[in-house]
Amino acid sequence: MASAHTTMKLLRRAMATATEAAVKVPLKKPGEGHPKRKNLFDVVKVLPNWGVGSKVAKSHWRPETFYQITEIKLYKVCD
């Protein structure tokens, strides 16, 4: 059985290690982090004919998995 003195030493060591790890965590400033990802409209608007006939996929999908753009319907939203 460990003495009270040994227990306190272990507890202090554990707390010091936890405090050091918490201090080393970098803080992110506003505006840092992942850049905004593009949605489907942002991707196809630069393609000829608005991307009709193009195959699009997310980067983590398997190569045989994709969407094929067959039709684009654009409309203006008025507030």
Contacts in CASP RR format, 6 or more apart in sequence:
PFRMAT RR
TARGET T0000
AUTHOR 0000-0000-0000
METHOD contacts of the structure
MODEL  1
MASAHTTMKLLRRAMATATEAAVKVPLKKPGEGHPKRKNLFDVVKVLPNW
GVGSKVAKSHWRPETFYQITEIKLYKVCD
2 10 0 8 1.000
40 56 0 8 1.000
40 67 0 8 1.000
43 56 0 8 1.000
44 50 0 8 1.000
44 51 0 8 1.000
44 54 0 8 1.000
44 56 0 8 1.000
44 69 0 8 1.000
44 72 0 8 1.000
47 54 0 8 1.000
50 69 0 8 1.000
50 72 0 8 1.000
50 74 0 8 1.000
51 69 0 8 1.000
51 72 0 8 1.000
52 69 0 8 1.000
52 70 0 8 1.000
52 71 0 8 1.000
52 72 0 8 1.000
53 68 0 8 1.000
53 69 0 8 1.000
53 70 0 8 1.000
54 68 0 8 1.000
54 69 0 8 1.000
55 66 0 8 1.000
55 67 0 8 1.000
55 68 0 8 1.000
55 69 0 8 1.000
56 66 0 8 1.000
56 67 0 8 1.000
56 68 0 8 1.000
56 69 0 8 1.000
57 63 0 8 1.000
57 65 0 8 1.000
57 66 0 8 1.000
57 67 0 8 1.000
END
